[in-house]
Amino acid sequence: MKLGRVVASAFVCVTLGSCTGVVPANVARSDATSWMDPGAKSASQLLYVSDLGTFDVYVYQFPSLKLSGKLHGFDSPQGECGDASGNIWIADTKSNKVREYAHGGAKPIASLADPLGYPGGCAVDPSTGDLAVMNIADFSDAGAILIYKNARGTPQVYGNSNFFYFYFGGYDRNGNLYVSGATVRGGYLLGVLTRGGKSVSLVKVTGGTLYFPGTVAWVGTTLVLGDQRCNGRAGSCFYRLRVSGRTARIAGATPLRGSCDVVQAWVTPTRIVGGDDAAYCRNGRSSTDLWPYPAGGKPASSVPGPRVPIGAVLSVANGPSAAR
């Protein structure tokens, strides 16, 4: 479903199955207390998957996908990102905030207000610690990118007149932020905010077509983009792109066989892991899945997951270099 123009006080979502203006059906925010397995803090890797169906965040040990905890108290958790210390950030869209959690922690250690609108995704610059927040839309107009220096304080705001929606982002090794987004009519866009830049520039994608914005990640020098609607149909796939200047050429594809809607996944050199919103396209049961990368195909492992999974991030206790 294409997103419509956003109005003040709208509830905006980054998944195909969600909408502007209303909360998805059968959603009730949990008032339960967050819990975490006693062994979660000592686990070297934890996977966090946000759920727009219950407004919770599921925490799994990785790669076993054993459920280790749940974080409660959100208004609409969506995109996620992590820093070099293993802390993770969660964009809580309807509350207009992004919340920070320590590896294995059950309570937030920081919260940043979004003064302009609805945060849908985020990314941390590994070289500076700056936090980028992608507003899928602002309170009454097009979205923007907010950069919080050292992940604190008042943000600097960046945009591009071609973008109406900003979805997800990822930093390359040089501190350039690449973002997925869309025009007001829903046409896919890729942009870059270069390190020290003043505005977002368009990046031309060649060698294929992406239909609905999703994951933005870097694996070494390869840009990886997720498409929530692979080839314009139900199902998700990921593309490997080679970037040169303001052009990104598709060099390979990773189809996720049998998937429905993988909104934002975590990509490592050998795996893609995230939630699959099966309820959207076939009224099935959503799951948290692990696929081989770059081969793709059927999941190598799968567990019952959040009702409406959105974001996924891997927290590594000793830093991101340990994630494989």
C-alpha positions as CSV (number, residue, x, y, z in Angstrom):
1,M,0.0,0.0,0.0
2,K,1.4,3.4,-0.9
3,L,1.6,5.9,1.8
4,G,-0.6,9.0,1.5
5,R,0.3,12.6,2.3
6,V,0.9,13.0,6.0
7,V,-1.1,15.4,8.1
8,A,-0.5,16.7,11.6
9,S,-0.9,14.1,14.4
10,A,-0.8,11.2,11.9
11,F,0.5,7.8,12.8
12,V,3.0,6.8,10.1
13,C,4.6,3.5,9.5
14,V,7.4,2.1,7.4
15,T,5.9,-1.3,6.4
16,L,3.8,-2.0,3.4
17,G,1.0,-3.3,5.7
18,S,0.8,-0.2,7.8
19,C,-0.6,3.2,7.1
20,T,-0.9,6.9,7.9
21,G,-3.6,8.3,10.2
22,V,-4.6,5.1,12.0
23,V,-3.1,2.4,14.1
24,P,-3.1,-1.1,12.6
25,A,-6.0,-3.3,13.6
26,N,-6.0,-5.3,16.9
27,V,-3.0,-3.3,18.3
28,A,-2.8,-2.7,22.1
29,R,0.2,-1.2,23.7
30,S,1.6,-3.5,26.4
31,D,1.9,-2.0,29.9
32,A,3.9,-5.0,31.1
33,T,7.4,-4.6,32.7
34,S,10.3,-5.2,30.4
35,W,12.2,-8.4,31.2
36,M,15.5,-9.9,30.2
37,D,17.0,-13.3,30.8
38,P,19.8,-13.2,33.4
39,G,22.2,-14.5,30.8
40,A,21.3,-11.9,28.1
41,K,23.9,-9.3,29.2
42,S,26.7,-11.9,29.0
43,A,25.6,-13.1,25.6
44,S,28.1,-11.9,23.0
45,Q,25.4,-11.1,20.4
46,L,21.7,-10.1,20.8
47,L,19.2,-9.5,18.0
48,Y,16.5,-6.9,18.6
49,V,13.3,-7.0,16.5
50,S,10.6,-4.3,16.9
51,D,7.0,-5.2,16.8
52,L,4.4,-2.8,15.5
53,G,1.7,-5.3,16.4
54,T,2.2,-5.2,20.2
55,F,4.5,-2.2,20.5
56,D,7.2,-4.3,22.1
57,V,10.8,-5.2,21.1
58,Y,11.8,-8.9,21.1
59,V,15.3,-9.7,22.1
60,Y,16.9,-13.0,20.8
61,Q,20.3,-14.6,21.3
62,F,22.1,-14.7,18.0
63,P,22.5,-16.9,16.0
64,S,20.4,-19.4,18.0
65,L,17.3,-17.1,17.9
66,K,16.4,-18.1,21.4
67,L,14.1,-15.5,23.0
68,S,16.0,-13.8,25.8
69,G,13.7,-10.9,26.6
70,K,11.1,-8.3,25.7
71,L,11.2,-4.5,26.0
72,H,7.9,-2.9,26.7
73,G,6.6,0.7,27.0
74,F,6.8,1.9,23.4
75,D,4.2,3.8,21.5
76,S,5.3,2.5,18.0
77,P,8.8,1.0,17.8
78,Q,10.1,0.8,14.2
79,G,13.6,1.2,12.8
80,E,16.7,0.3,14.9
81,C,20.4,0.9,14.8
82,G,23.5,0.2,17.0
83,D,26.8,1.8,18.0
84,A,30.3,0.4,18.5
85,S,29.7,-0.1,22.2
86,G,26.8,-2.5,21.6
87,N,24.2,0.0,22.6
88,I,21.1,0.1,20.4
89,W,18.7,2.9,19.4
90,I,15.0,2.3,18.7
91,A,12.9,4.8,16.8
92,D,9.6,5.2,18.7
93,T,7.6,6.8,15.9
94,K,4.4,8.0,17.6
95,S,6.1,9.2,20.7
96,N,8.5,11.4,18.5
97,K,11.5,10.0,20.3
98,V,14.5,7.6,19.8
99,R,15.4,5.5,22.8
100,E,18.8,4.0,23.7
101,Y,19.4,0.7,25.4
102,A,22.6,-0.9,26.6
103,H,23.4,-4.5,25.5
104,G,21.1,-6.7,27.4
105,G,19.6,-3.9,29.4
106,A,15.9,-3.8,30.2
107,K,15.5,-0.1,30.7
108,P,16.5,2.8,28.4
109,I,19.7,4.6,29.2
110,A,18.9,7.7,27.1
111,S,16.1,9.3,25.1
112,L,16.2,12.0,22.4
113,A,13.2,14.0,21.4
114,D,12.5,14.5,17.7
115,P,11.4,18.1,17.5
116,L,10.1,17.9,13.9
117,G,8.1,14.7,13.3
118,Y,8.0,11.0,13.2
119,P,11.3,9.0,13.4
120,G,11.1,5.8,11.4
121,G,14.8,4.7,11.2
122,C,18.2,5.5,12.4
123,A,21.9,4.9,11.9
124,V,25.1,5.6,13.9
125,D,28.3,6.9,12.3
126,P,30.9,4.4,13.5
127,S,33.7,7.0,13.0
128,T,32.1,9.8,15.1
129,G,29.3,8.4,17.1
130,D,26.8,10.8,15.5
131,L,23.3,9.5,15.4
132,A,21.2,10.0,12.2
133,V,17.4,9.8,12.5
134,M,15.3,9.4,9.5
135,N,11.9,11.1,9.8
136,I,9.5,9.3,7.5
137,A,7.5,12.5,7.6
138,D,7.4,15.7,9.7
139,F,4.4,16.9,11.5
140,S,2.8,18.6,8.5
141,D,5.1,18.2,5.6
142,A,8.0,16.2,4.1
143,G,10.3,14.2,6.2
144,A,14.0,15.0,6.9
145,I,17.2,13.6,8.3
146,L,18.2,14.7,11.8
147,I,21.9,14.4,12.9
148,Y,22.5,14.4,16.6
149,K,26.2,15.1,17.3
150,N,27.6,12.4,19.5
151,A,24.1,11.1,19.8
152,R,23.1,13.9,22.1
153,G,21.7,17.5,22.1
154,T,19.8,19.4,19.4
155,P,19.9,17.9,15.9
156,Q,21.0,19.5,12.6
157,V,18.4,19.0,9.9
158,Y,19.0,17.9,6.3
159,G,16.7,17.2,3.4
160,N,16.1,17.1,-0.3
161,S,13.1,18.5,-2.2
162,N,12.7,15.3,-4.2
163,F,12.1,13.2,-1.0
164,F,8.8,13.3,0.8
165,Y,9.5,10.2,3.0
166,F,12.7,9.0,4.5
167,Y,12.9,5.4,5.7
168,F,16.2,3.8,6.7
169,G,19.9,4.7,6.4
170,G,23.4,3.3,6.8
171,Y,26.9,4.9,7.0
172,D,29.8,3.8,4.8
173,R,33.4,3.6,6.1
174,N,34.0,7.3,5.2
175,G,31.1,8.7,7.2
176,N,28.7,9.2,4.2
177,L,25.1,8.4,5.1
178,Y,23.0,6.6,2.5
179,V,19.3,6.7,2.9
180,S,16.2,5.0,1.3
181,G,13.1,7.0,0.8
182,A,10.3,7.9,-1.6
183,T,8.6,10.7,-3.5
184,V,5.1,11.9,-2.4
185,R,3.7,9.4,-4.9
186,G,5.7,6.5,-3.5
187,G,8.5,6.3,-6.1
188,Y,11.7,4.8,-4.7
189,L,14.6,7.1,-4.0
190,L,18.2,6.6,-2.8
191,G,20.1,9.5,-1.4
192,V,23.4,10.4,0.3
193,L,24.4,12.9,2.9
194,T,28.1,13.1,2.4
195,R,30.3,13.7,5.4
196,G,30.3,17.5,6.0
197,G,27.6,18.0,3.4
198,K,24.8,20.5,3.7
199,S,22.0,18.6,2.0
200,V,21.0,15.2,0.8
201,S,22.0,14.4,-2.8
202,L,20.1,11.9,-5.1
203,V,21.9,8.7,-6.0
204,K,20.9,7.1,-9.3
205,V,20.3,3.3,-9.1
206,T,21.1,1.5,-12.3
207,G,20.9,-2.2,-13.4
208,G,17.4,-2.8,-12.0
209,T,14.4,-1.3,-10.2
210,L,13.6,-1.0,-6.5
211,Y,9.9,-0.6,-5.6
212,F,9.5,0.0,-1.8
213,P,12.1,1.4,0.5
214,G,13.7,-0.9,3.0
215,T,17.1,-1.8,4.6
216,V,20.2,0.3,3.9
217,A,23.4,-1.4,5.0
218,W,27.1,-1.7,4.1
219,V,29.0,-4.9,4.0
220,G,32.6,-3.9,3.4
221,T,32.6,-1.7,0.4
222,T,29.3,-3.1,-0.9
223,L,26.0,-1.2,-0.5
224,V,23.1,-3.5,0.3
225,L,19.6,-2.3,-0.3
226,G,16.4,-4.1,0.8
227,D,13.2,-3.9,-1.3
228,Q,10.0,-4.6,0.6
229,R,8.3,-5.4,-2.7
230,C,10.7,-7.4,-4.8
231,N,10.0,-7.0,-8.5
232,G,6.9,-5.1,-7.7
233,R,5.2,-8.2,-6.0
234,A,4.7,-9.5,-2.5
235,G,8.0,-10.7,-1.1
236,S,11.3,-9.1,-0.3
237,C,14.8,-9.2,-1.8
238,F,18.1,-7.5,-1.2
239,Y,20.5,-6.0,-3.8
240,R,24.2,-5.6,-3.8
241,L,25.4,-2.4,-5.3
242,R,28.7,-0.9,-6.4
243,V,28.8,2.8,-5.7
244,S,30.7,5.3,-7.8
245,G,30.1,9.0,-7.2
246,R,26.3,9.6,-7.5
247,T,25.6,6.3,-9.2
248,A,24.9,2.9,-7.6
249,R,24.9,-0.1,-9.9
250,I,23.1,-3.3,-9.0
251,A,25.7,-6.1,-9.1
252,G,23.7,-9.0,-7.6
253,A,20.4,-10.0,-6.0
254,T,19.5,-12.0,-2.9
255,P,15.9,-13.1,-3.0
256,L,14.3,-14.3,0.2
257,R,12.2,-17.2,-1.0
258,G,8.7,-17.4,0.5
259,S,9.1,-14.1,2.4
260,C,6.2,-11.6,2.6
261,D,7.5,-8.3,3.9
262,V,11.0,-7.9,5.5
263,V,11.0,-4.2,6.4
264,Q,14.5,-3.6,8.0
265,A,16.9,-6.5,8.4
266,W,20.5,-6.8,9.8
267,V,23.1,-7.8,7.2
268,T,26.4,-9.5,8.0
269,P,29.0,-10.9,5.5
270,T,27.3,-14.3,5.8
271,R,23.7,-13.8,7.0
272,I,20.6,-11.7,6.7
273,V,18.4,-11.7,9.8
274,G,15.1,-10.0,10.6
275,G,11.4,-10.3,10.9
276,D,9.0,-11.3,8.1
277,D,5.6,-9.7,8.3
278,A,3.7,-12.7,7.0
279,A,0.3,-11.4,8.2
280,Y,0.5,-8.6,5.6
281,C,0.2,-10.6,2.4
282,R,-1.1,-14.1,3.3
283,N,-2.6,-13.7,6.7
284,G,0.0,-16.1,8.0
285,R,2.1,-16.1,11.2
286,S,5.0,-13.7,11.2
287,S,8.5,-15.0,12.1
288,T,12.0,-14.0,12.9
289,D,14.3,-15.6,10.2
290,L,17.9,-16.1,9.4
291,W,18.9,-16.4,5.7
292,P,22.3,-17.2,4.2
293,Y,23.9,-14.2,2.5
294,P,24.5,-13.6,-0.3
295,A,22.7,-16.8,-1.5
296,G,19.3,-16.0,0.0
297,G,16.6,-18.6,-0.7
298,K,14.8,-20.2,2.2
299,P,15.6,-19.3,5.8
300,A,18.3,-21.4,7.4
301,S,16.4,-21.0,10.7
302,S,13.1,-19.5,11.8
303,V,11.2,-18.9,15.0
304,P,7.7,-17.5,15.7
305,G,8.2,-13.8,15.9
306,P,6.5,-10.5,16.5
307,R,3.1,-9.9,15.1
308,V,4.2,-7.0,12.8
309,P,8.0,-7.1,12.8
310,I,9.7,-3.9,11.6
311,G,13.3,-3.1,12.5
312,A,16.2,-5.4,13.3
313,V,19.6,-4.7,14.8
314,L,22.4,-6.9,16.1
315,S,24.0,-5.8,19.4
316,V,27.6,-7.1,19.8
317,A,29.0,-6.9,23.3
318,N,32.6,-6.4,22.1
319,G,31.8,-4.2,19.1
320,P,30.5,-4.8,15.5
321,S,33.6,-6.5,14.3
322,A,32.7,-9.6,16.2
323,A,29.4,-10.0,14.2
324,R,29.6,-12.8,11.6
